[in-house]
Every structure is written in structure tokens, then in C-alpha cells.
């Protein structure tokens, strides 16, 4: 499926160190699958590596609005908040 291909492309870009391409691909995935845990958590990792804590927080908050019961997304937001990111 195209979603599986996008996931593979995003992961390959990330593993290759092309954070901008990986970021763009994960953003595209979230357009197709809003609230997707995997894409969200990977994108948050990338945003943190790019020193963009506000964008990381925004991605998590947007996904949580779509996937309110996600324990993984809530935990990631808590870790981000405890880390003082974005201050």
C-alpha cells in the first residue's frame, strides 16, 4: 500500500540522516492518517533532533486530539513537558 511505502521511505530517509526528507514524509503520513502513533512519535524524535521543541509539542498535541486514548502519545508529551522543551 502507499502508506507502507511512505513509512519505509520515511524510515530510510531518517536512517540515512536526511531529517528534512524524513520529516516531510512523516508529515505526509499524518495528513493521511491523523493521530497515527508511529508517525507521530518518529516525527517528534526528528523535531527534537532539529532543535524544534515547539513543533514537536504541536505534533503531539494534534495527534492526541485525534487519538485521545493513546497511552504512548500521552507519555511522549509528558516526557517532552518534563524535559522543559520549548522554554
Helices and strands as residue ranges (DSSP letters): H 2-15, H 19-32, H 37-49, H 53-66, H 71-82
